[in-house]
Amino acid sequence: MTQTPRLSQKISAIAESATLKVDAKAKALQAQGRPVISYAAGEPDFPTPQHIVEAAIEAARDPKSHRYTPAAGLPDLREAIAEKTLRDSGVQVGANQVIVTNGGKQSVYEAFQVLLNPGDEVIVPTPFWTTYPEAITLADGVPVDVFADASQNYQVTVEQLEAARTERTKVLLFVSPSNPTGSVYSPEQTKAIGEWALEHGIWVITDEIYQNLTYDSVKAISIVEAVPELAGQTLLVNGVAKTYAMTGWRVGWTVGPADAIKALGNLQSHLSGNVNNIAQRAAIAALTGPQDEAEQMRQAFDRRRKLIVSELNKIDGFQTPTPQGAFYVYPDVTALLGRSWGGVTPTTTLELADLMLDQAEVAAVPGEAFGPSGYLRFSYALGDDSLLEGAQRLQRLFA
């Protein structure tokens, strides 16, 4: 008699989020009293701006917040997102082209669920955020990695994309600024990639969660602004988490063609229903209220960006490109592999990250979480003093 697997094989095959796993390990060591400095989590260390918190408090007192609301989101928030999309992504949409989700992760998951049929391929520029391949696989799709290394500033070319395209290609994932690299595609690159997708009838899912965190006067141009004709086959994923230090509030959204958003709404009506109403009211305050604190946070990230690049590049074996967006650096550390420190000889960045945690009490996420080995991701969304101290520990370790 054939024994039925105890659990779903699809779900059992999912890997735990590597970034959250490393962060949890660092926090567990901190709880034991070890002075671990963690660069693992992509989470601003700032409090949510007070006017946003006050809006949530007021919403909590309003009985209307205590009831079910439309699964696709509060009308006022959908309007505010439409206005933000025009302002920052250069495309005019109606509120019926917006759905509010429980954070950007739900937007990513739902987008692949709605677009993919079994066996459809998704081209994934690599290094990639650790959740993307899992979300594709859960939708019965096939992730196709296209790798660009530090010499390309982690940016894929149209020629690479075309080489990866097959008759099964359904979706291109486009992320600028990038997690994990902080790389920002130029307007010219973005236009060329958008025109390629348009020519071949390929859907685009573009994750714009970091679009307001750019530096050196760089603008992260949206692919639908670069190629307006692409709007009919593009889903834009975004949220308040990174720009407004609202990671725990869990408010994201997807913008796209009305038929796709209607399908997303149908899915979400069964999956989760409406997002927490109090968090939605807070998101309205974030998008429509004063932006000065968000700008102050961006300036702080800019300062930290310059500091961490400077400090890491003092280490022989670290090749750290200067990112122009998000709050990550992604050094190439292949030169450190195969060398010995404290009796340990790491041959992968998984092993190197363990060595750093054990011998220097510094946590970073190994490149295997985002693609090939040989790289480390450091988030600089932590305090200035800790950022500097952690880098100096590594300087001493690898001296």
N, C-alpha and C positions, 0 to 999 in steps of 0.2 A: 504494500500500500504506500503510495507516494505521500510523504508528509508535507503539509502546507506550511510555508514559512510563517513563523510566529508574528513577524512584523512586516510591514510593506517593504519590499525590496528597494523601491524607488527612494523612500525616505531613509532607509537604513544606509543607502549609499552616499547620503549627504555628508560632507565634511563639516566639522564645526568651524565657525568663523575664526580664522587664524588670528586676526587682529584682536578680537575679543578674548581669545584664548590666552594670548601673550599678556594682554592687559590684566586678565583675571589672575594669572600666575604672579604678575608683579604686585598686584594689590594684596594677594595672599601673603607674600613675603613681607610686604610693608606691615600687614596686620601682626606678623610675628616679631616685629620690631626691627627688621632689617631696613637700612636706609636706601631702598631701591629708588632710582630715578627712572621713570617710565616715559619713553617716547612712543608708546604703542598705540594709544587710543587717538582717533581723529575727533577730538572733542575740545572745544575752547575751554580755557580755565576761568573765563570771566563769568560773572553772574548774568542772568538775563536782565536786560534793561528794566528799570523800575516801572516805567509807564506801561510796559507789557504785563508785568506782574499785577499791577493795579487793575488793568482791564480784566484779567482773569479773576481777581477777587470780586470785582463787581459782577461779573458773569455768574460766579458761583452763588451769589445772593439772588439772582433772577430765576424765578421758578421756570421760565421758559427753557433755561439751560438744563433742567432736570428731566426733560422729555426726549423721546426720539425726534430726530430731525432728518431731512432728506439724506439718503445714503451717499449722494454725490457731493454733499457739503452744504454749508449755510450759504444762501444766495449772496449775502454781503461779502463773504470771503471769496466766493467764486468771482464776483465782480472785481474785487481788489486784486486777485491773481491775474485776471485778464488785463487789468491796467498795468500791473508789474511786467507782464509778458510783453506788452507793447513798449513799455519804457526800456526794458533791459534786453529783450530778445528781438525787438524790431518787427514783431508780427502782431497784427490786429486780430483778436479772437473774441467771440461772444462767451458769456458765462456758460452757455450750453456746451462749450468746448473745453471745460475745466472739470476735473474731478479731484476732490480732496481725499487724501489717503492718510493712513497711520504711519507717517514718516516716508522718507524716500525709498526705503527698502520695500515697502508694500507697493509703491509705484513701479519700481523695477520688476518685482515679481509679477504683478498684474499685467504689465506691458507685454512681457513675453508670453504669458498665458493667453492673451487675447490675439496675438499675431501669429503664433507658431502652430503648425501642424506637425505630427510625428515625422521626424527626419529632416525638417527644415534646418538649414544651416544659418548660423549667425557669425559674422566676421567680428572678432573681438581684438582690437588693437591691444597689444601686450607690451609692457606690464599693465595688468587690469586690477580693478578692485575685486577682492576675493569673493564677493557675493555673486558677481555676474555669471560665471560659468555654472554655478549651482542653480541659479534661477532659470537659466536656459535649459539645463538638463531636466529640471522639474516640469518644464513645459514640453518635454519630449523633443526638444531641439538639440542641435549638435553645435557646440562652440568650436569655431575655427580660429585658432590663435595666429595673429600676425605680429611678429616681434620686431621692435625697434630698440636698439640699445642706446647707451649714453652718447655714442658718437653721433647719433641722429637726434639727440635731445629727446629721446623716447617718443618720437613722432613718426608715424607710418606715412608712406607715400602712396599716391594713387597707383603707381606701378606695383607696389606690394599688394594692395587691395585687389587689383585686377588679377594678379597671379593666384590669389586665393579664391576668386569667384568661380562658382560652378553653377550648373543648372539648378542646384538645390539651394542656392543662396537666397534667403528671404529678407534678412535684416542686417544692417550695419550698426554696430554700437559705436557712438562717437562721444567722447568725453573730453571736454576742454573748459576749464583747467582740469587736470588729471589727478585722480587719486589712484596710484600712490606717488606719482613723480612730480606733481606741481607744474608740469609742462603745459604751455598754452599755444595752441595752433595760431598761426598768423591769419589775417583775413584772406590772404591769397591761397594759403594751404586749405583753409576751411572751404572756400569757394570751389576749389578744384575737386575736393572730396565730395562736396555736395552735388556738383554737376555730374560726377561719375555715378553717384547713387541715382540721380534723376534719370540719367541716360539708360540705366539698366533696370529701372523700375524696382529698386530695392528700398524697402522701408528703412527708416533711420530712427533709432531710439537714442536721443541725446540727453545725457545726464548733465544738467546745468546747476547742480547744487552749489558749486563753488564760483559761479559766474561773477559774483560781486567781490570776490577776494582775489584781486589782481594787483600787480605792482609795476613800478617803473613806467607809469603812464600807459600800460598795456591794457587793451580792451579784449575780453574774451568774446569775440563776435559769435553770435548764434548761427548755426548752420542754416536756419530758415531766414535769417537776415541776409546772409551771404548769397543764398539761392532761394528767393521767395517762392518760386514754383514748387519747391520741395515740401511746402507746408501741408499739402494733401496726403503725404506719405511719411509724416514725421510725428513722433510722440516726444514731447519735451517733459523731462522729469526734473522736479525742483522741490524746494522746501525751505523752511525757516531755520533749520537746525544749525547750520554753520555760520551764516552771516550774523545771526542774532543771538548766538550762544543759547540755543533752544533744543539741544539734542534730546533732552528728556521729555519734551513736550509732545513729541511724535506727531508733527503736522507736515505732510508733504503734499504734492499734487502732480497731476499729469495734465498736459495741454495737448490737444490734437484734433484731428478731423472729428466732426460730430458723430459719425457712425461708430468710430472706434471708441469715443468717450461713452456713448450709449452702451456699447458692449462692456466696457469697463464698469459702468454703473450697474449693469445686470449682475456681473460677477461679484462686485463688492456688496450688493444687496444681500447676497447669500453668505459671503465670506465674513463680513464684519459689521455691516450696517454703517451708521454714521460715525465719524471720528468724534472723539470727546468734544462736546460743545464748548466747554470752558477753554480748552486748548485752541479751538477754532477762533474764539473771540480774542484770545491773546495774539493769534496770528494776524488777525485783522489790524490790531494795534501795531504790530511789528511792521506791516507793509504800508500802512497809511499814516503812522505817527512820525515823530522826529527820528531822523537818521543819524544824529550826531554821535551817539554812543556806538552805533555800528561802525561808523567811520573811525572812531578812536580805536576800536578793536582791530580794524584793518591796519591802521598805522602801527599798532603794537606788533602785529604779525609781521609786518614789513621789517621792523627793527630786528625782530628775532630771526627772521629769514637770513638777513645779512650776517648776523652773529654766528648762527650755526654753520652756514656755509664756510665762513672764514675759519672757524675753529676745527671743523672736521677736515678741511683741506690741509691743516697742519699735520695730519697723521699720514705718515708714509704708507701708501696702500689704499687710501681713500681717494676716489675720483668723484667729486660732488658737483654736478652741474648746478647752476643757479636757477632755481625755479622762478617762474613769473606769476604763479597763481597758487591757490589753495593754501595749506599750511604743512606741507611735507617736503622733505628732501629725500633723494633716492640715490645714494652714492653707489658706485660700482666698487666692490671690495674684492674682486677676484684675485688681486695681488696678495691678499692676506691668506688665502687658502693654501694649505700645504705647509704653512709655517707653524712653529711651536711656541706656545706661551704657557708657562706654568705646567709643563709636562703634557699639555693637550695640543693635538695637531688637527684642527678642523679641516675637513675637505669639502664641506658644504656650508652655506650660510645658515642652515638650521643649526649645525654644530657650532658655528661661529657665534650665533645669537645666544646659545646656551652658555658658551664660554664667557661672553660679555656679562651675562646675568650672574654667573657663579663667581667670577673673579673680579668684576668691577661694579657689580650691582647696578648695571645699566640694562634696561629692557628696550629692545627695538624689534621690529617684525622682519623676519627673514624673507628674502626674495621669493622663496618657494611658495609663499602665500599669494603671490601676484604674477607668477610665471616662472622663468628659469632661475636657478640658483645663481649666486654671485653678487647679490644686491641686498641692501638693508633699507627699510623705510623708517625714517625718523619723523615723528610729528613734532613741530615746534609750537604747538598750541599748549604750552605749559609755561610756568613762571620763568622770568628771565634768569633768576639766580639758579634755579634747578637746571635750566637749559645749559648754562655755562659750566656748572659743576659736573654735569654728566659728560659733556664733551671733554673736559679736562681729565676726568677719570679714564676715558678711552685713550687720550693722549699718553697718559702714564702707562696704561696696560700695553699699548702697542709700540712703546718707545724702543 
